[in-house]
Amino acid sequence: MVCDLPKTIQDAITITRLMGVRYLWVDALCIIQPDNDNFLDDWNTEAAQMGNYYSNALFCISALCASDSSEGFLGERHSARYPWREEEYIQYGENFVSFKPLEGTIGDEPEFRYMPLMTRAWALQERILSTKRLHWSGIGLLWECDSGLFQENQPFLNLRKQQHGEDYIDTDHFLREILGLPKEEALGIAWLGIVVQYADMKLTKPTDRLAAIHGVARRLALQHNVEYFGGIFKGFYSRALPWQCRKIGHEEEGFIRKDFPSWSWASAANFGYDHHYFSSSSSSIIKDLIRYANPEQSISLDEIIDYRDRAKRKLLLKAPLVSIKLGSYRPITLKLAGSYHDLIATIEGPIWRGKTIYCGMDCWMKSPEPSAVTLLICNKDIMEGVRTAPDGEVNYKGLVLRRSEEDGPDAFVRLGHFRASIPWSEEEEKGDYLNDWETDICLF
């Protein structure tokens, strides 16, 4: 019975009927939730298809201010009551009357973005993929589409542009534009910008972190005919792998999640990217990336992968891999004696001998054995003017790894990221010396 459903769903049914629409899709009703699905077959299949439902919907209904489905969004509206006054406005040569029945207004889009629903991770792909959205808020109805964001008491005012003019920097640009951007921009800087914002959103179940954005990833992968695995698109690993933890702690404190691949941004509670990493001068060293878990079986976009199975985390790639010997190093101690997050180290060969590198570790741990650190070199950045500047440097970025015996030979897990700056004069003399250190490895 409809009366037995949560109030928000009842209200959605009312709106659907009033709009003359025959069908309504509600995720909580149309997908068997994991708690009631012993084998997870329905959830794994349907959760991967949610992007299709949003993309093909006539419109989506959202209750912006509801904390849960029991609150609903239809009810008595507290209107302001004033004597009627007529005012005529001229805009583009036409007359119109502006009705403002409600008290209060949303100042601009950033204010809208921090409403309860907009902070929930599962709502992000709905906003990106659906073409039209009706938002119910405490001060009235809002309409959102690709053209803008409008509220009923100021229907001619686009909140995305309000009070900012031509100098307005739209922080939500990638959310709306990613589906129309060229491949390099969409799967590179736009996607990574979105996942950084997405990672700060709320999830009831942290294990849903990749599932809740899978619809967007699936759409982009099919649109650009690119393989996708673990939150990253094939061909973009050199930029996406060296994410940086912004919030660290001991492994048992949950800042690094053990139910995702160590190389995926999904394993970090709070992360970001060096903004210089998206420089147009950046060139990739990683080659021959392979995104499937096993050579015999590729991973389908039509299912949600359970990464608790370690075999499904395997990322095969070819890249310069250097087992280095640390010379002197200076751990930056945090809270507990002998623990560190940042490590300043001097290299003792076989490459970059005597050079200093910075290692940002993903969690607190005891100081490493000098022979236990392996560097996976992901990317080099030759900035404009480096070749002619007397003190020009080439910047390298990559991963700090350790061997993972439990996962087999040539298997590694991520410990952190590193960066190194090498004088251009030395790089020019050596040529493509890193080619000698390329090897096939497995990351878990």
C-alpha positions in Angstrom: 0.0 0.0 0.0 1.2 3.5 -0.8 0.3 4.7 2.6 2.8 2.3 4.1 5.7 3.8 2.2 8.0 6.4 3.6 6.7 10.0 3.3 9.2 11.1 0.7 8.3 8.2 -1.6 4.6 9.0 -1.1 5.2 12.6 -2.1 7.2 11.5 -5.2 4.2 9.3 -6.3 1.9 12.3 -5.9 4.1 14.5 -8.0 4.5 11.8 -10.7 0.7 11.4 -10.9 0.2 15.2 -11.1 2.7 15.4 -13.9 0.8 12.8 -15.9 3.7 10.4 -15.9 3.0 6.7 -15.6 6.2 5.3 -14.2 8.4 6.2 -11.2 11.7 4.6 -10.4 12.9 4.6 -6.7 16.2 3.0 -5.9 15.2 1.9 -2.4 12.2 0.0 -3.9 13.5 -1.1 -7.3 16.8 -2.6 -6.1 17.0 -5.3 -3.5 19.2 -3.7 -0.8 22.4 -5.6 0.2 21.0 -6.3 3.7 18.2 -8.3 2.2 20.1 -9.8 -0.8 22.1 -12.7 0.5 24.0 -13.2 -2.7 24.1 -9.5 -3.7 23.2 -10.5 -7.3 20.4 -7.9 -7.7 22.3 -5.1 -6.0 25.5 -5.7 -8.0 23.6 -5.8 -11.3 21.2 -2.9 -10.7 23.6 -0.5 -8.9 25.8 -0.7 -12.1 22.7 0.3 -14.2 21.6 3.3 -12.1 23.4 5.7 -14.5 21.2 4.5 -17.3 18.1 5.2 -15.3 19.2 8.7 -14.5 20.3 9.4 -18.1 17.0 8.3 -19.6 14.6 9.8 -17.0 12.1 12.4 -18.0 13.2 14.3 -14.9 14.5 13.5 -11.4 12.8 14.5 -8.1 15.0 15.5 -5.2 14.2 16.5 -1.6 17.0 18.9 -0.9 16.5 19.4 2.8 15.2 16.0 4.0 17.6 14.1 6.3 15.9 10.8 5.4 13.0 9.3 3.5 10.6 9.7 6.4 10.4 13.5 6.3 8.8 14.0 2.9 8.9 17.3 0.9 5.2 18.2 0.3 3.4 20.2 3.0 2.1 23.5 4.1 4.1 26.4 2.6 4.7 29.3 4.8 3.9 32.2 2.4 4.4 35.8 3.1 1.1 37.7 3.0 1.3 41.3 1.8 -1.1 43.7 0.1 -1.1 43.2 -3.7 1.1 45.6 -5.6 1.6 45.7 -9.4 5.1 46.5 -10.8 6.0 46.4 -14.4 9.5 45.4 -15.4 11.0 45.7 -18.9 13.5 43.0 -20.0 14.5 42.4 -23.6 11.6 44.5 -24.8 8.9 42.4 -23.1 6.7 43.0 -20.1 6.5 40.5 -17.3 5.2 40.3 -13.7 7.4 38.7 -11.0 5.5 36.8 -8.4 7.4 36.2 -5.1 5.0 34.3 -2.8 7.7 32.9 -0.5 9.9 34.4 2.1 13.6 33.8 1.7 15.7 32.9 -1.3 18.8 31.0 -2.1 21.6 33.4 -2.6 23.6 31.5 -5.3 24.6 28.1 -6.4 27.3 27.4 -3.7 24.6 27.8 -1.1 22.4 25.3 -2.9 25.4 22.9 -3.1 25.6 22.6 0.7 22.0 21.5 1.2 21.8 18.0 2.8 21.0 16.1 -0.3 23.9 17.7 -2.2 26.4 16.4 0.4 25.4 12.8 -0.2 27.7 10.8 -2.5 24.9 8.8 -4.1 23.2 12.0 -5.3 26.2 13.2 -7.3 25.8 10.9 -10.3 22.1 11.7 -10.4 22.9 15.4 -10.8 25.5 14.8 -13.5 23.6 12.3 -15.6 19.9 13.4 -15.4 19.1 16.2 -17.8 16.3 17.8 -15.7 15.9 17.9 -12.0 13.1 19.3 -9.7 14.4 20.2 -6.3 12.1 20.8 -3.3 13.6 23.0 -0.6 12.4 24.7 2.5 11.8 27.9 0.6 10.3 26.6 -2.5 10.8 24.7 -5.8 14.0 24.9 -7.9 14.5 23.8 -11.4 17.9 22.6 -12.7 18.9 21.7 -16.2 21.9 22.1 -18.4 21.1 25.7 -18.9 21.0 26.8 -15.3 19.5 26.7 -11.8 16.3 28.6 -11.2 14.0 29.1 -8.2 10.2 29.7 -8.5 10.2 33.1 -6.9 12.9 34.4 -9.2 12.4 32.4 -12.4 14.4 34.7 -14.6 17.5 34.7 -12.4 20.1 32.0 -13.1 21.6 31.2 -9.7 24.8 30.0 -11.4 25.5 33.5 -12.6 24.0 35.6 -9.8 26.2 38.3 -8.3 29.3 37.1 -10.0 29.2 38.6 -13.5 31.9 37.8 -16.1 34.6 37.1 -13.5 32.6 34.3 -11.8 34.6 31.1 -11.5 32.2 28.2 -11.6 33.5 25.5 -9.2 30.9 23.1 -10.4 31.8 23.5 -14.0 33.1 19.9 -14.4 30.0 18.4 -12.9 27.8 19.9 -15.7 30.3 19.9 -18.5 32.2 16.6 -18.2 29.9 14.7 -20.5 30.5 17.2 -23.3 34.2 17.7 -22.9 36.9 16.2 -25.2 38.3 12.9 -24.1 41.7 14.2 -22.7 40.0 16.8 -20.5 37.0 14.7 -19.5 38.9 11.6 -18.3 41.9 13.6 -17.0 41.5 16.9 -15.1 37.7 16.9 -15.1 37.2 13.4 -13.7 39.9 13.8 -11.1 38.5 17.1 -10.0 35.1 15.5 -9.6 36.3 12.5 -7.6 38.2 14.8 -5.2 34.9 16.7 -4.6 33.0 13.4 -4.4 35.3 11.9 -1.8 34.3 14.6 0.7 30.6 13.6 0.4 28.8 11.4 2.8 28.3 7.6 2.4 26.4 5.4 4.8 28.5 2.5 3.7 32.1 3.3 2.9 32.3 0.2 0.8 30.0 1.9 -1.8 32.6 4.5 -2.6 33.2 3.3 -6.2 29.7 2.0 -6.6 28.1 5.3 -6.0 29.9 7.0 -8.9 30.0 4.0 -11.2 27.2 5.3 -13.4 29.2 8.4 -14.4 32.3 6.3 -15.0 30.4 3.8 -17.1 28.9 6.5 -19.2 32.3 8.1 -19.8 34.0 4.8 -20.6 31.4 3.9 -23.2 31.3 7.4 -24.6 35.0 7.5 -25.2 35.5 3.8 -25.8 38.0 3.6 -22.9 38.5 0.9 -20.3 37.9 1.8 -16.6 39.1 0.1 -13.5 39.2 1.0 -9.8 38.2 4.6 -10.3 40.7 5.4 -13.1 40.5 5.3 -16.9 43.0 3.5 -19.0 45.6 5.9 -20.5 45.3 8.2 -17.5 47.1 6.2 -14.8 50.2 8.4 -14.9 48.1 11.4 -13.6 45.6 9.5 -11.5 47.8 7.1 -9.5 49.9 9.7 -7.5 47.1 11.0 -5.4 48.1 12.5 -2.0 46.6 11.8 1.4 45.4 15.0 3.1 44.4 13.2 6.3 46.5 10.5 7.8 46.6 8.3 10.8 47.4 4.7 11.8 46.3 2.0 9.5 43.7 0.7 12.0 42.1 4.1 12.3 40.5 3.8 8.9 42.2 6.6 7.0 43.3 4.0 4.4 40.6 1.5 3.6 41.6 -2.1 3.2 38.6 -3.1 1.0 39.9 -1.2 -2.1 43.1 -1.5 -4.1 46.0 0.3 -2.4 46.6 2.2 -5.7 43.1 3.5 -6.1 42.0 6.9 -4.7 39.0 5.0 -3.3 41.3 3.6 -0.6 42.0 7.0 0.9 39.7 8.7 3.4 40.7 12.2 2.2 43.0 12.9 -0.8 43.9 15.4 -3.4 46.2 16.1 -6.4 49.1 18.5 -6.9 47.6 21.2 -9.1 50.8 21.3 -11.1 50.2 17.7 -12.0 47.7 18.8 -14.7 50.2 21.0 -16.5 50.0 20.8 -20.3 53.8 20.2 -20.3 53.4 17.0 -18.3 54.4 13.9 -20.2 53.7 10.3 -19.3 56.3 7.6 -18.7 53.9 4.8 -17.8 53.3 2.6 -20.8 51.2 -0.4 -21.8 48.6 0.0 -19.0 46.3 -3.0 -18.6 43.3 -2.6 -16.5 41.9 -6.1 -16.2 42.4 -8.3 -13.2 43.4 -11.5 -15.1 44.6 -11.8 -18.7 41.9 -14.5 -19.3 38.9 -12.4 -18.2 38.2 -8.7 -18.6 36.1 -6.8 -16.0 32.6 -5.7 -17.2 31.2 -2.3 -16.7 27.9 -3.9 -16.1 28.7 -5.1 -12.6 30.0 -3.7 -9.3 33.3 -5.2 -8.4 33.9 -6.5 -4.9 37.5 -5.5 -4.2 37.6 -7.4 -1.0 38.7 -10.3 -3.2 42.3 -9.3 -3.6 42.7 -11.1 -6.9 40.3 -8.5 -8.4 42.6 -5.7 -7.4 45.4 -6.6 -9.8 46.6 -3.8 -12.0 49.2 -4.9 -14.6 51.4 -2.2 -16.0 54.8 -1.5 -17.4 56.8 1.4 -16.0 60.2 2.4 -14.7 60.6 0.6 -11.4 63.6 1.3 -9.2 64.6 -0.5 -6.1 66.6 2.2 -4.3 68.8 2.2 -1.3 68.0 5.1 1.0 71.0 7.0 2.3 70.3 9.5 5.1 66.6 10.2 5.7 64.8 12.5 8.0 61.3 11.3 9.2 58.9 14.0 10.3 57.6 12.7 13.5 53.9 13.0 14.3 52.4 12.3 17.8 54.0 8.9 18.4 57.8 8.3 18.6 59.1 6.5 15.6 56.2 7.2 13.3 56.2 9.4 10.3 54.2 10.7 7.5 56.7 12.7 5.4 60.2 11.3 4.6 63.0 13.4 3.2 65.6 10.9 1.8 68.9 11.0 0.0 69.3 8.4 -2.8 72.3 6.0 -3.0 71.9 4.8 -6.6 71.3 3.2 -8.9 69.8 6.4 -10.4 69.6 9.9 -8.9 72.6 9.2 -6.7 72.9 11.9 -4.0 69.6 13.5 -4.9 67.0 14.3 -2.3 63.4 13.1 -2.8 60.3 13.8 -0.8 58.0 10.9 0.1 54.5 11.5 1.4 53.3 8.3 3.1 49.7 7.3 3.2 49.6 6.5 6.9 51.8 6.6 10.0 54.2 3.7 10.3 57.6 2.9 11.7 60.6 4.1 9.8 61.2 1.8 6.8 64.1 -0.5 6.3 66.5 1.3 3.9 66.3 -1.5 1.3 62.5 -1.8 1.5 61.5 1.2 -0.7 60.7 0.8 -4.3 59.8 3.7 -6.6 57.3 3.5 -9.5 58.0 6.5 -11.7 54.7 7.7 -13.1 55.3 11.1 -14.7 57.8 13.7 -15.5 57.1 17.3 -15.9 59.3 19.5 -18.0 58.1 23.1 -17.5 58.4 25.7 -20.2 61.8 27.4 -20.2 63.5 24.6 -18.3 65.8 23.8 -21.2 67.2 27.3 -21.3 67.2 28.2 -17.6 70.6 27.7 -15.9 69.0 26.2 -12.8 66.1 24.4 -14.6 64.8 21.2 -13.2 62.7 18.2 -14.4 60.1 17.1 -11.8 59.3 13.4 -11.4 56.3 12.1 -9.6 55.3 8.5 -8.7 54.5 6.0 -6.1 56.4 4.6 -3.1 55.8 0.8 -3.1 56.7 -2.3 -1.1 56.7 -5.9 -2.2 53.6 -7.9 -1.3 54.7 -11.5 -0.9 51.1 -12.6 -0.2 50.0 -11.6 -3.7 52.8 -13.3 -5.6 56.1 -12.5 -7.3 56.5 -9.0 -8.8 53.5 -7.9 -6.7 53.5 -4.6 -4.9 51.2 -2.4 -2.8 51.3 1.4 -2.4 52.8 3.1 0.6 52.7 6.6 -0.6 53.8 9.0 -3.3 57.1 10.8 -4.1 58.5 13.6 -6.0 62.0 14.4 -7.2 63.6 17.3 -8.9 66.5 16.6 -11.2 68.6 19.3 -12.9 67.9 19.6 -16.6 71.6 19.6 -17.4 71.9 16.1 -16.0 68.8 14.8 -17.7 69.9 16.1 -21.1 73.2 14.2 -20.8 71.6 10.9 -19.9 68.9 10.8 -22.5 66.2 8.2 -22.1 68.0 6.3 -19.3 64.7 5.4 -17.5 63.9 3.0 -20.4 66.5 0.7 -18.9 64.4 0.4 -15.7 61.1 -0.5 -17.3 59.5 -3.7 -16.0 56.2 -5.4 -15.8 54.6 -5.4 -12.4 51.4 -6.0 -10.6 49.8 -3.5 -8.2 47.3 -4.6 -5.6 
